[in-house]
Amino acid sequence: MNEFRRLAAKIDQHMQQLAAQGVSETHAIVNRMMG
C-alpha cells in the first residue's frame, strides 16, 4: 500500500509539471512511467 501511495504521489507531481508546461501527451508519459 505504501508503494502504491508513493507511485501515486510521483504521478501527481508529473501531472502538475506537465500541466504547468501545457503538455498534452500526459497519457503517453504515464504509460511509460507505469512500464
Helices and strands as residue ranges (DSSP letters): H 2-21, H 26-34
